[in-house]
């Protein structure tokens, strides 16, 4: 199941506000969700953005993918940087390829 963190539109016509929800990627935009972790009110001045940092980090750690809009919100709140900082650096493929390539050349001689 592909889990997404995305916005769920609510409110009246031309007066939207959004909930930040964790949902199955196959469910409709305003359909069933797993957990409500925050809210976003774009019409307020300044815009209101609230996300439960602990729950957002939990879902990111277990593999939930944020939508582009949610990723921008998480970045503005500092949650995305905190998540990126705690992740281990991805292994570099260059050294592995060079070692494999050198071994293959030496074996054929």
C-alpha positions in Angstrom: 0.0 0.0 0.0 1.5 3.4 -1.1 0.9 5.8 1.8 0.8 9.5 1.0 0.8 12.6 3.1 -1.5 15.1 1.3 -4.0 17.8 1.6 -7.7 17.1 1.9 -9.9 20.1 0.8 -12.6 21.2 3.1 -14.7 24.4 3.6 -17.2 26.3 1.6 -17.1 27.2 -2.1 -14.3 29.7 -2.7 -13.4 29.5 1.0 -11.1 26.5 1.2 -9.1 25.2 4.1 -7.2 22.0 4.1 -6.4 19.1 6.5 -3.0 17.5 6.2 -3.8 13.8 6.2 -2.1 10.5 5.8 -4.0 8.4 3.3 -3.7 5.5 0.9 -2.5 6.8 -2.4 -5.4 5.0 -4.2 -8.1 6.8 -2.2 -9.8 9.9 -3.5 -8.5 13.4 -2.5 -11.4 14.0 -0.1 -12.0 10.3 0.7 -10.9 8.0 3.4 -7.8 8.7 5.3 -5.6 6.9 7.9 -4.8 9.9 10.2 -5.3 13.6 10.4 -1.9 15.2 11.3 -2.5 19.0 10.7 -4.2 21.8 9.0 -3.6 24.6 6.4 -5.6 27.7 6.1 -4.3 29.6 3.0 -6.8 32.5 3.1 -5.7 33.7 6.5 -3.1 36.5 6.6 -0.5 35.1 7.3 -1.4 31.6 6.2 -2.0 29.2 9.1 0.1 26.0 8.9 0.0 23.5 11.7 1.4 20.0 11.5 1.9 17.5 14.4 5.7 17.2 14.0 6.0 13.9 15.9 3.3 12.2 13.8 4.6 13.6 10.6 8.1 12.4 11.3 6.7 9.0 12.3 4.9 8.6 8.9 8.0 9.8 7.0 10.2 7.3 8.8 7.9 4.4 7.9 7.9 5.4 4.2 5.0 7.8 3.6 5.6 10.1 0.6 4.5 13.7 0.9 2.7 15.4 -2.0 4.5 18.5 -3.5 2.3 20.9 -1.6 2.7 19.1 1.7 6.5 18.9 1.2 6.5 22.7 0.8 4.6 23.1 4.1 6.9 20.7 5.9 9.9 22.6 4.6 8.5 25.9 5.8 7.9 24.4 9.3 11.3 22.8 9.4 10.0 19.3 9.7 11.4 18.2 6.3 15.0 19.3 7.2 14.8 17.5 10.5 13.7 14.3 8.7 16.5 14.7 6.1 19.1 15.2 8.8 18.2 12.0 10.7 18.3 9.8 7.5 21.7 8.1 6.8 23.5 9.3 3.7 22.8 7.1 0.7 25.7 4.9 -0.3 27.8 6.1 -3.2 27.5 3.8 -6.2 30.8 5.0 -7.9 33.2 3.1 -5.6 31.1 0.0 -5.9 31.1 0.2 -9.7 34.8 0.8 -9.9 35.6 -2.2 -7.7 33.3 -4.4 -9.7 34.7 -3.2 -13.0 38.3 -3.7 -11.8 37.5 -7.2 -10.7 35.9 -8.2 -13.9 38.8 -6.9 -16.0 41.3 -8.8 -13.8 39.4 -12.1 -14.0 39.3 -12.1 -17.8 43.1 -11.7 -18.2 
